[in-house]
Amino acid sequence: MRHLFLTLPLLATLASSAEPAKQPEPPKEKPFTPGGIYREGDMQRPRPTVITPPTATTAPSDAVVLFDGKDLSKFIRKPRKGDPDQSEVPNWKIENGYAEIKPKGGDIEIRDKFGSCQIHLEWATPAEVVGKSQGRGNSGVLIHGWGEVQVLDSYENDTYPDGQAGAIYHKYPPLVNACRKPGEWQSYDIICECAKLDDKGAVLQPARITVLQNGIIVQHAAPLETKMQEVVFALQDHHTPTRYRNIWVRPLHRYDENAKSSEAAK
């Protein structure tokens, strides 16, 4: 009997070792990321382009600089009808790194054309307060076919909401009033996303505009009724000596566009 008891565990061990070994299950494939091209964590995905971020006085390394405080050669003057001076050469006053609107200076329009993009500029209304409502530091960023991002001294200055600083003029008031005091420099970052159209020109996704004033979102993906596939803007002369400086534009790309391959990133 003793031999029998010793043999049973041995037989069990031999039987278990005779069973075929279970093959490990293949690893589950990770889900696709939006767009259906790359899976989550795919090391073969192109690497985003490395850029140098902006400083207080310099633009990002991938930006097109339109005004660096020296000249307005990247702009063209748009004289009004009937203006005795029909010159297309900008005549705004340039000093201390900024351009200031002169009487009858006229609007100035950029020479370049962009698609979806980020527009950055800084502006200041006169330190000496003159007038009220729409009469205080009135100017604007006129984006052709899109609308106007209003520039105005809206610090303790009541006016109609869709006409104050940060508004898409006569369309959307700003979400908040983020204005600084008169004479202080303020910033706009305007993100223009062109409409997506089908082959017949029908709108699949409307154009959208987002605006940050002094780093605060005042317009958030506001839809606009435009099919424009390019962005051209002008700075408006509205008869007040508003100042501008540090103007640049960054073209926006779709995900994985303008990116380096995984090999090039090594």
MOMO-V222477 format. One record per pair of residues at least 4 apart in sequence whose ideal C-beta (glycine too) atoms are under 6 Angstrom apart, sorted by the first residue. I is the first residue (numbers start at 0). J is the second residue. D is the distance in Angstrom with one decimal. If there is no record, write none. Layout:
# MOMO-V222477
i = {I;I}
j = {J;J}
d = {D;D}
This chain:
# MOMO-V222477
i = {6;29;29;30;31;31;32;37;37;43;45;45;45;45;46;46;46;47;48;48;50;50;50;51;52;53;53;53;58;58;58;61;62;62;63;64;65;65;65;66;68;68;71;73;74;74;74;75;75;75;76;76;76;76;76;77;77;77;78;78;78;89;90;91;91;91;91;92;92;93;96;97;97;98;99;99;100;100;100;100;104;105;106;106;106;107;108;112;112;113;113;113;114;115;115;115;116;116;116;116;116;117;117;118;118;119;119;120;120;120;121;121;121;121;122;122;122;123;123;124;124;124;124;125;125;126;126;128;130;130;132;133;133;135;135;136;136;136;136;137;137;137;138;138;138;138;139;139;139;139;140;140;141;141;141;142;143;144;144;145;145;146;146;147;148;148;149;149;149;151;151;152;152;153;153;153;153;154;154;158;158;160;161;161;161;162;164;165;165;165;166;166;167;171;173;174;177;177;177;177;179;179;185;186;187;188;189;190;191;191;192;193;193;194;194;194;194;195;195;196;197;197;205;206;206;207;207;208;208;208;209;209;209;210;210;211;212;234;252;252;259;259}
j = {10;38;39;39;35;38;37;41;44;261;255;258;259;260;258;259;264;258;257;258;59;60;61;60;59;57;58;59;62;64;247;249;247;249;248;247;73;109;246;246;96;244;89;110;89;107;109;87;108;110;87;88;89;105;107;105;106;108;82;85;105;107;104;98;100;101;104;99;101;98;244;242;244;243;240;242;104;236;240;241;236;236;233;235;236;234;233;229;231;230;248;250;193;192;193;251;191;230;248;250;251;190;249;189;248;188;247;187;243;246;184;186;244;245;150;185;243;184;242;136;152;181;241;136;240;181;182;181;134;135;158;137;158;152;156;151;152;239;241;151;237;239;150;235;237;241;147;149;150;235;148;232;147;233;235;232;231;225;227;223;225;167;170;168;189;210;164;166;168;163;164;156;181;163;164;176;178;178;180;162;163;172;166;169;172;166;178;173;212;217;172;173;171;221;217;217;212;213;215;217;183;185;213;213;212;211;210;209;208;230;207;206;228;202;205;206;226;203;204;200;201;203;222;223;225;220;222;218;221;223;218;219;220;217;218;216;217;243;256;257;263;264}
d = {6.0;4.5;4.2;5.8;4.9;5.5;5.3;4.4;4.6;5.1;5.2;3.6;5.9;5.5;6.0;4.8;3.8;5.6;5.7;6.0;5.3;4.7;4.6;3.9;6.0;5.9;5.5;4.9;4.0;5.1;4.0;5.9;4.1;4.8;5.0;4.8;4.5;5.8;4.5;4.0;3.4;5.9;4.0;5.7;5.1;4.2;5.9;5.1;5.4;5.8;4.9;5.9;4.8;5.0;5.6;5.9;4.5;5.3;4.4;4.9;4.9;4.7;5.8;4.6;5.8;5.7;5.0;4.5;5.4;5.2;5.6;4.6;4.1;5.2;5.4;4.7;5.0;5.1;5.5;5.4;5.0;5.3;4.6;5.3;5.3;5.3;3.9;4.7;5.4;4.5;5.7;5.8;5.8;5.0;4.9;4.4;5.6;5.4;5.2;5.2;5.5;5.2;4.4;4.2;5.4;5.3;5.2;5.5;5.9;4.4;5.3;4.9;5.0;4.8;5.5;5.8;5.2;4.9;4.7;2.6;4.0;5.4;5.6;5.9;5.6;5.5;2.8;5.5;3.0;5.2;4.3;5.5;5.8;3.9;5.3;5.8;3.7;5.3;5.3;5.5;4.0;5.3;4.1;5.0;5.2;4.1;4.4;5.2;5.1;4.2;4.3;5.5;5.1;4.5;5.4;4.6;4.9;5.0;4.0;5.7;5.4;5.0;5.8;4.0;5.8;5.9;5.9;4.6;4.9;5.8;4.6;5.5;5.1;4.3;4.0;5.8;4.3;4.5;5.3;5.4;5.3;3.6;5.0;5.4;4.8;5.9;5.2;3.2;4.8;3.7;5.1;5.5;4.4;5.1;3.8;5.3;4.4;5.1;4.2;5.9;4.1;5.3;5.5;5.7;6.0;4.3;5.2;4.2;5.7;4.9;4.5;5.7;5.2;5.4;5.5;4.1;5.4;4.5;4.1;5.3;4.9;5.6;4.2;4.7;5.0;4.6;5.7;5.9;5.3;6.0;5.7;5.8;5.5;5.2;3.9;5.6;4.8;6.0;4.0;4.4;4.3;5.0}
